[in-house]
Amino acid sequence: MTRDWQQWHEEYEIPGSSLARRLEVVQGYLRPLLARPRRVISMCAGDGRDVLPLLPAGSRAVLVEWDPVLASRARASAGEGVTVITGDAGTTTPYAAIAPAEVVLACGVFGNISYEDTRRTIAALPSLLAPGGTVIWTRAGDSPVRNVFAENGFTEIGFTTPDDARFRVGTHRLTRDPDPFLSGVRLFTFV
Ligand SMILES: C[S@@+](CC[C@H](N)C(=O)[O-])C[C@H]1O[C@@H](n2cnc3c(N)ncnc32)[C@H](O)[C@@H]1O
């Protein structure tokens, strides 16, 4: 891990910052999906501030975060049914306990991995999702991520591109049959 991800999270505390605005958009997409209990995965979850406050009782969630301080912050604000794993989100192994999930969060992931890994991760998402499951993802700037989702059997539900900020937030629903879950598949490595 080359960046200080704890410091990266501090921008969330600045009202009107790009990250604070991105959080509002992510939660705007999440809220209707969490109108009833769900099984949720968050890859590279950080401190979990996007999903944890919105998770309804009766949900189950697995959040995977490498940084032990951020993971412990997530654990501290997690309710019943939430497992925070301090470890590598870049293989399918930590998701064995929860897959197939109805909602997968991949926020702050695709901008930190190679395009090849982005393709590999999106191609593997149908093995983590329940039928009709939804992915919410972020990426700074223009990128082919939307096309890669389309190539893998997803339909775009929403895509937010502010004129005055570089963040992009997308949400895609799986509209083909899911794939069987396989443990131990490498998805990505942070660069
Ligand atoms: C850009 S931040 C995004 C955090 C959170 N998803 C959000 O949007 O607020 C990327 C996060 O990935 C974590 N990370 C980096 N490599 C990881 C890995 N291999 N497995 C799990 N988490 C990782 C970092 O510690 C950091 O918290």
The ligand as a Tripos MOL2 file, in Angstrom:
@<TRIPOS>MOLECULE
LIG
   27    29     1     0     0
SMALL
NO_CHARGES

@<TRIPOS>ATOM
      1 C1         -9.8260    5.2350   -2.2950 C.3       1 LIG1
      2 S1        -10.0520    4.4480   -0.7260 S.3       1 LIG1
      3 C2        -11.7830    4.0720   -0.7840 C.3       1 LIG1
      4 C3        -12.3810    3.7610    0.5530 C.3       1 LIG1
      5 C4        -13.9170    3.6210    0.5330 C.3       1 LIG1
      6 N1        -14.3580    2.5770   -0.3650 N.3       1 LIG1
      7 C5        -14.5450    4.9500    0.1570 C.2       1 LIG1
      8 O1        -14.9590    5.1150   -1.0070 O.co2     1 LIG1
      9 O2        -14.6070    5.8270    1.0410 O.co2     1 LIG1
     10 C6         -9.3080    2.8870   -1.0550 C.3       1 LIG1
     11 C7         -9.2760    1.9730    0.1580 C.3       1 LIG1
     12 O3         -8.7690    0.6950   -0.2430 O.3       1 LIG1
     13 C8         -7.9700    0.1710    0.7910 C.3       1 LIG1
     14 N2         -7.1420   -0.8790    0.1890 N.ar      1 LIG1
     15 C9         -6.0260   -0.7680   -0.5520 C.ar      1 LIG1
     16 N3         -5.5970   -1.9790   -0.9870 N.ar      1 LIG1
     17 C10        -6.5030   -2.8780   -0.4940 C.ar      1 LIG1
     18 C11        -6.6330   -4.2830   -0.5930 C.ar      1 LIG1
     19 N4         -5.7740   -5.0370   -1.2920 N.pl3     1 LIG1
     20 N5         -7.6630   -4.8880    0.0460 N.ar      1 LIG1
     21 C12        -8.5560   -4.1460    0.7740 C.ar      1 LIG1
     22 N6         -8.4860   -2.8060    0.8810 N.ar      1 LIG1
     23 C13        -7.4720   -2.1770    0.2610 C.ar      1 LIG1
     24 C14        -7.2360    1.3780    1.3160 C.3       1 LIG1
     25 O4         -6.7320    1.1470    2.6090 O.3       1 LIG1
     26 C15        -8.3450    2.4430    1.2680 C.3       1 LIG1
     27 O5         -9.0600    2.4920    2.4770 O.3       1 LIG1
@<TRIPOS>BOND
     1     1     2 1
     2     2     3 1
     3     2    10 1
     4     3     4 1
     5     4     5 1
     6     5     6 1
     7     5     7 1
     8     7     8 2
     9     7     9 1
    10    10    11 1
    11    11    12 1
    12    11    26 1
    13    12    13 1
    14    13    14 1
    15    13    24 1
    16    14    15 ar
    17    14    23 ar
    18    15    16 ar
    19    16    17 ar
    20    17    18 ar
    21    17    23 ar
    22    18    19 1
    23    18    20 ar
    24    20    21 ar
    25    21    22 ar
    26    22    23 ar
    27    24    25 1
    28    24    26 1
    29    26    27 1
@<TRIPOS>SUBSTRUCTURE
     1 LIG1         1 GROUP 0 **** ****
